[in-house]
Amino acid sequence: MDQSKTPLFDAMVSLAESRKVSFHTPGHKSGKGISTRFRKFVGPRVFSIDLTCLDEVDSLQKPRGVIKESQELAAAIYGADQSYFLVNGTSGGNQAMIVATLAPGEPVLVTRNVHKSVISGMIMTGCRPIFIPFRASHNASFPLNYGTADILASLEAHPDIRTLYLTSPNYYGVTVDLVRVAEAAHQRGVRVLVDEAHGPHLHFHPELPHSAMAAGIDLAVQSTHKIIGGMTQASMLHARSERIDIPRLSSVLRYLQTTSPSYILMASLDLARMQMATEGVKLLGRALELARWARIRIREIPGLKCANRTEIQALSSGENDLDETKLTIDVRGWGVTGYQVSQRLNLEFGIQVEMADIDHVLVIVSIGDHRGDLERLVFALRALSTENRPVSHRPPVPSMVFFDNLLRMTPRDAFFSPHETLPLEISSGRIAADIVTVYPPGVPLLLPGEEITDTVIETLSRFRESGATMDGLDMTNRLIAVVRE
Ligand SMILES: Cc1ncc(COP(=O)(O)O)c(C=O)c1O
């Protein structure tokens, strides 16, 4: 297929240029009714392609024309039997993957480092998660991903399982060995679903870890908007038909997605795919080069750590790999928190990072960065290092904490049970009724259905006191929803 084609975008442009009179939504009518301030800032043209389902530009709910063609081009390049454009991010994709594949009460083997949208999908469907035990590497300066041996041991221990759900890469760019996992799972008749929110680019450069689709995964969702050229909210879902019921998945997406999808978001997916297919190697090669340049310099700054690919491979005994475009900078050696460094980078140097947690700041280097941006980051960190004299490393505070074996009810049963709220400090022994996360990374510390233990209370309190943004407690961060006894 000719990957330089952009059928949806072309049809949108030609419809906009035809200047037809519109008696349909959106009500701003090609921008004529939009607020003047908005139009002055962004210019008039963007409104002319803010379209709705019309014959010329097809319908996402039932694609037969240019959206179908654009999705087919995406499927061809990613090696899928069917690809879908998503307008509610990977959050919507995770929910659709679960609702389309798992029945109420059905067990699913899943890693505990999932995004909260996976848990909300479980609440929708009522499936029963079985979490794979996680063995944290104590020598790693940030959370690695699950090891192959642990995933395979869990598959062995649960021969009744038909679905395995993984997150790869994790927020820090650490991937699972999907090739080995897919092979082993498929031999047992298990299908593998992957949240690849942070990996839409992996498919397009040989020096990046394997992408989910290249590894033979059955269903993978990616946030095109996070790393490559999609606009915010624009994601893609890729499916292989051997173990996935494609008509059912299409129905579920029709149920869960809006009937008024943004054409601007969908066009950005069409163009992002074209850009990666035609120039991906060059653009990602430059991003990798910039990230490598910066990593070397950051590692030279006294007190900072920034693990490289070889170190991650060694720490995980070759079971994990690293996407080098993610720079996770460990600031413990400065005796400060990642939140403090992130704030100073922002206020004093005009640098905004992707995420901070207690021990780290996380920097995403992408196809949009230039050498000057990375030079500015290195300059700022060097400047901060002169006042933060290296101190001996304090013990790490993991930003993804997984409590094993605390699930007492399915997330759905807990969510739909009568609730009450209690001060966190006196909730020990009760069952959580809501998802509690630190955002980002948005990985739940506590799920509906899990028991709140003293360790959970202590951990949540520690995050709260460190200034983390908590999601799932009340506005004061003091009260927690529990299942009424
Ligand atoms: C691993 C993971 N999955 C899913 C999501 C949600 O993606 P989106 O923001 O595209 O809905 C995120 C967001 O941070 C994430 O980190």
The ligand as an SDF file (V2000), in Angstrom:
LIG
                    3D

 16 16  0  0  0  0  0  0  0  0999 V2000
    0.3930    2.9930   30.6020 C   0  0  0  0  0  0  0  0  0  0  0  0
   -0.7200    3.9440   30.2680 C   0  0  0  0  0  0  0  0  0  0  0  0
   -1.8300    3.4720   29.7100 N   0  0  0  0  0  0  0  0  0  0  0  0
   -2.8550    4.2810   29.3660 C   0  0  0  0  0  0  0  0  0  0  0  0
   -2.7930    5.6330   29.5980 C   0  0  0  0  0  0  0  0  0  0  0  0
   -3.9370    6.4930   29.1920 C   0  0  0  0  0  0  0  0  0  0  0  0
   -3.6800    7.0130   27.9340 O   0  0  0  0  0  0  0  0  0  0  0  0
   -4.4790    8.2340   27.3280 P   0  0  0  0  0  0  0  0  0  0  0  0
   -3.9960    9.4440   28.0470 O   0  0  0  0  0  0  0  0  0  0  0  0
   -4.1310    8.2040   25.8840 O   0  0  0  0  0  0  0  0  0  0  0  0
   -5.9310    7.9830   27.5840 O   0  0  0  0  0  0  0  0  0  0  0  0
   -1.6400    6.1770   30.1810 C   0  0  0  0  0  0  0  0  0  0  0  0
   -1.5710    7.6140   30.4500 C   0  0  0  0  0  0  0  0  0  0  0  0
   -0.7030    8.1490   31.0370 O   0  0  0  0  0  0  0  0  0  0  0  0
   -0.5860    5.3070   30.5400 C   0  0  0  0  0  0  0  0  0  0  0  0
    0.5340    5.7820   31.1100 O   0  0  0  0  0  0  0  0  0  0  0  0
  1  2  1  0
  2  3  1  0
  2 15  2  0
  3  4  2  0
  4  5  1  0
  5  6  1  0
  5 12  2  0
  6  7  1  0
  7  8  1  0
  8  9  2  0
  8 10  1  0
  8 11  1  0
 12 13  1  0
 12 15  1  0
 13 14  2  0
 15 16  1  0
M  END
$$$$
